[in-house]
Amino acid sequence: MLTPRQELVLGKVVARFRETGLPVGSKNLASDPEITFGPSTIRSELSQLEELGLLMHPHTSAGRVPTDGGHRYFVDHLLPATAGGPGVELQLVQREVDEAMRVTSETLSTVTDLLAVVTAPPVSTATIRHVEVLPLQARTVMVVVITSAGEIAKRILQFESPVDPGLAAWAKEYLNERLAGIGLGARMLRARLDDPGLGATEQRFLTALRPAFDGLGATGGESGGVYVSGAARLLHESRAAEVAHLDALVDELERRATLLGLLRQALGGQDVVVRIGAENPIPALRSLTVVAAGYGPPQRKLGSVSVIGPVRMDYPQAIRAVRDVAFQLSRYVEELYENV
């Protein structure tokens, strides 16, 4: 651990470097009213922090800049518990999952001015978007179910007696009203197909349609979609010098497989995961910082939310924003999937 004086100097260097992107010298620090010791002591503390690997000289005559280790110490020991500006508010009520993920990534990128990456819940936990009940022949009905993940499932059902077209039209309206937004395979879905308030004819018809909803989501695998927003912010000319592996990063965003592997690490954590510079296992991210957190009902993480940006980022804001968004996404998906 550093001394209180060293922590004060390191914190000031990280803060000023974040604001300006320029090396911080002893004269700059001496003008800070919170630093009450003289320039010679400041220079001594800067030298010691450099020997510890927390600061470095980009040029011989320049001031110091934080290293990855200096940023790590700042995040682990000096980060203000309540800093970071106003929280993030998501408007996700009654949105389908894919739209909710898109809104989340766009909002998070706008608030933090960083690249935002949100992984959606697995396709197997998608929701019902639309149902069609189509009479094909007198005794034949086709049921088409479209999910929020884009899956389209159809089932041809045969009946012993002719089906009243009016009954089929009623079933379509009833199923869309009752099932839209319900998670696939959820007990709530099955419960909504059993309505004691319906007449015997309507209930028998719904029971006959039940097989159309069996197995939904089974072909989608266990990986949900990836929603990326703010790439233009990360690739902005003013930040190009801070992103040493720009081309490789673009390749990773296009492939997404290795990026997903990194973000899955956030699913096992209880809070926000921060990977700074060389701590990232993916070469394309070794000049960047990743701040990520998992979201979902208690004891079951369904996806992750993250921001990616230069090591010189506003850590208090990024961490708070990711934490806020993960919390709100957890509440959103818990209502949809708690009965899966």
RODRENSE-493219 format. One line per 10 residues: number of its first residue (from 1); their letters; for each residue x, y, z of C-alpha. Coordinates in steps of 0.1 Angstrom, whole numbers. Example, Ala and Ser with C-alpha at 12.3 -4.5 7.8 and 13.67 -1.06 7.14 Angstrom:
1> AS> 123:-45:78 | 137:-11:71
This chain:
1> MLTPRQELVL> 0:0:0 | 11:35:-6 | 15:63:20 | -14:88:22 | 9:114:5 | 17:91:-23 | -20:82:-28 | -28:119:-30 | -2:126:-56 | -12:95:-77
11> GKVVARFRET> -48:104:-75 | -41:139:-87 | -19:127:-116 | -46:102:-127 | -73:129:-125 | -54:156:-144 | -41:131:-171 | -77:120:-176 | -88:157:-181 | -60:168:-205
21> GLPVGSKNLA> -43:137:-219 | -10:155:-211 | 19:145:-188 | 15:160:-153 | 45:178:-138 | 54:189:-103 | 46:225:-110 | 11:216:-121 | 6:196:-89 | 20:224:-67
31> SDPEITFGPS> -8:247:-78 | -34:223:-63 | -48:236:-30 | -52:201:-16 | -14:195:-19 | 2:213:10 | 38:201:6 | 64:218:-16 | 76:211:-51 | 107:192:-39
41> TIRSELSQLE> 86:168:-19 | 62:165:-49 | 92:156:-72 | 103:130:-46 | 69:114:-44 | 66:113:-82 | 100:96:-85 | 90:70:-59 | 57:63:-77 | 77:59:-109
51> ELGLLMHPHT> 100:34:-92 | 69:15:-81 | 57:12:-117 | 27:34:-111 | 39:64:-132 | 61:67:-162 | 80:94:-182 | 67:95:-218 | 97:118:-225 | 128:126:-206
61> SAGRVPTDGG> 119:162:-198 | 81:157:-196 | 59:152:-166 | 45:118:-156 | 15:98:-168 | -1:69:-150 | 8:33:-161 | -17:5:-163 | -6:-4:-128 | -12:32:-117
71> HRYFVDHLLP> -48:31:-131 | -53:-2:-114 | -42:11:-80 | -65:41:-85 | -95:19:-93 | -88:-5:-65 | -79:19:-37 | -86:55:-46 | -119:55:-65 | -145:77:-48
81> ATAGGPGVEL> -174:55:-37 | -200:80:-47 | -184:97:-76 | -194:95:-113 | -221:121:-119 | -258:113:-123 | -269:78:-127 | -282:62:-159 | -320:58:-164 | -332:32:-189
91> QLVQREVDEA> -366:33:-205 | -373:-4:-210 | -409:-9:-198 | -428:-32:-222 | -400:-33:-247 | -391:-65:-265 | -358:-80:-256 | -339:-71:-288 | -352:-35:-287 | -343:-33:-250
101> MRVTSETLST> -308:-44:-256 | -304:-19:-284 | -317:10:-263 | -294:-1:-235 | -263:-1:-256 | -271:33:-272 | -279:49:-239 | -248:36:-222 | -226:48:-250 | -242:82:-250
111> VTDLLAVVTA> -238:87:-213 | -202:75:-210 | -189:86:-245 | -174:52:-248 | -180:20:-269 | -209:1:-253 | -213:-37:-257 | -244:-55:-244 | -249:-92:-247 | -285:-104:-248
121> PPVSTATIRH> -299:-133:-228 | -296:-167:-245 | -321:-173:-274 | -337:-200:-252 | -349:-173:-230 | -364:-151:-258 | -400:-140:-256 | -430:-144:-279 | -435:-115:-303 | -465:-126:-325
131> VEVLPLQART> -488:-155:-331 | -507:-164:-362 | -535:-190:-364 | -543:-197:-400 | -569:-222:-413 | -555:-241:-443 | -583:-265:-449 | -615:-274:-431 | -597:-296:-406 | -562:-282:-408
141> VMVVVITSAG> -548:-252:-390 | -512:-237:-391 | -499:-219:-361 | -469:-196:-366 | -450:-182:-336 | -424:-154:-340 | -400:-148:-311 | -381:-116:-301 | -349:-134:-311 | -362:-137:-347
151> EIAKRILQFE> -370:-174:-345 | -400:-184:-366 | -417:-217:-357 | -447:-232:-374 | -469:-262:-366 | -495:-279:-387 | -524:-293:-366 | -551:-317:-377 | -586:-317:-362 | -612:-344:-363
161> SPVDPGLAAW> -640:-320:-373 | -640:-288:-393 | -626:-257:-375 | -648:-226:-374 | -628:-197:-390 | -643:-174:-364 | -628:-196:-337 | -594:-194:-353 | -596:-156:-356 | -605:-154:-320
171> AKEYLNERLA> -576:-176:-310 | -552:-154:-328 | -563:-123:-311 | -565:-140:-277 | -530:-156:-280 | -514:-123:-290 | -530:-104:-262 | -521:-130:-236 | -487:-143:-247 | -469:-113:-263
181> GIGLGARMLR> -437:-107:-242 | -439:-140:-223 | -407:-160:-220 | -405:-192:-240 | -411:-223:-219 | -422:-202:-189 | -448:-215:-165 | -466:-183:-171 | -470:-192:-208 | -486:-225:-199
191> ARLDDPGLGA> -508:-209:-173 | -521:-184:-199 | -532:-212:-221 | -554:-225:-193 | -580:-199:-185 | -610:-212:-164 | -630:-182:-175 | -632:-194:-211 | -660:-215:-226 | -655:-252:-232
201> TEQRFLTALR> -652:-248:-270 | -625:-221:-267 | -606:-239:-240 | -605:-272:-260 | -593:-253:-291 | -564:-237:-271 | -555:-270:-257 | -553:-284:-292 | -530:-255:-302 | -506:-261:-272
211> PAFDGLGATG> -481:-283:-292 | -473:-253:-314 | -455:-237:-284 | -435:-268:-274 | -397:-267:-281 | -396:-230:-289 | -360:-216:-286 | -345:-251:-287 | -327:-244:-320 | -312:-211:-309
221> GESGGVYVSG> -283:-224:-288 | -271:-208:-256 | -257:-175:-269 | -277:-144:-273 | -270:-115:-295 | -244:-88:-292 | -254:-51:-294 | -226:-26:-300 | -230:12:-299 | -206:40:-301
231> AARLLHESRA> -178:26:-323 | -175:61:-339 | -167:75:-305 | -139:50:-299 | -125:56:-334 | -126:93:-332 | -95:110:-345 | -87:126:-311 | -85:92:-295 | -67:74:-323
241> AEVAHLDALV> -33:78:-306 | -46:62:-275 | -58:30:-293 | -27:13:-305 | -45:-18:-319 | -73:0:-337 | -75:-23:-368 | -73:-54:-346 | -101:-41:-324 | -123:-35:-354
251> DELERRATLL> -117:-71:-365 | -126:-84:-330 | -159:-63:-331 | -167:-79:-364 | -159:-115:-353 | -172:-109:-317 | -165:-145:-306 | -133:-137:-286 | -149:-106:-272 | -179:-126:-260
261> GLLRQALGGQ> -154:-149:-242 | -140:-120:-224 | -174:-106:-214 | -185:-139:-201 | -160:-134:-173 | -183:-107:-160 | -211:-133:-156 | -193:-149:-126 | -186:-117:-107 | -207:-102:-80
271> DVVVRIGAEN> -199:-66:-91 | -182:-46:-119 | -152:-62:-135 | -124:-38:-147 | -97:-50:-170 | -70:-23:-177 | -47:-23:-206 | -23:-53:-205 | -47:-71:-181 | -69:-79:-211
281> PIPALRSLTV> -62:-113:-226 | -72:-102:-261 | -43:-84:-279 | -67:-59:-296 | -78:-47:-261 | -43:-43:-245 | -43:-5:-251 | -79:-2:-238 | -99:-6:-206 | -130:-29:-204
291> VAAGYGPPQR> -156:-22:-176 | -182:-50:-175 | -209:-65:-152 | -233:-93:-155 | -271:-89:-152 | -300:-112:-145 | -321:-126:-117 | -304:-136:-84 | -280:-165:-89 | -285:-165:-126
301> KLGSVSVIGP> -266:-141:-149 | -283:-140:-183 | -260:-115:-201 | -234:-88:-196 | -231:-50:-201 | -198:-33:-207 | -180:-2:-219 | -147:-2:-238 | -124:29:-241 | -90:43:-236
311> VRMDYPQAIR> -71:35:-204 | -74:73:-198 | -111:71:-191 | -134:85:-164 | -134:54:-142 | -159:67:-116 | -184:75:-143 | -178:43:-163 | -181:20:-133 | -212:37:-120
321> AVRDVAFQLS> -229:37:-154 | -222:0:-159 | -234:-8:-124 | -266:12:-128 | -274:-3:-162 | -267:-39:-150 | -290:-33:-120 | -318:-20:-142 | -314:-48:-168 | -316:-73:-140
331> RYVEELYENV> -349:-59:-129 | -362:-59:-165 | -353:-95:-173 | -362:-109:-139 | -399:-102:-145 | -396:-119:-179 | -376:-149:-171 | -381:-157:-134 | -406:-184:-143 | -386:-200:-171
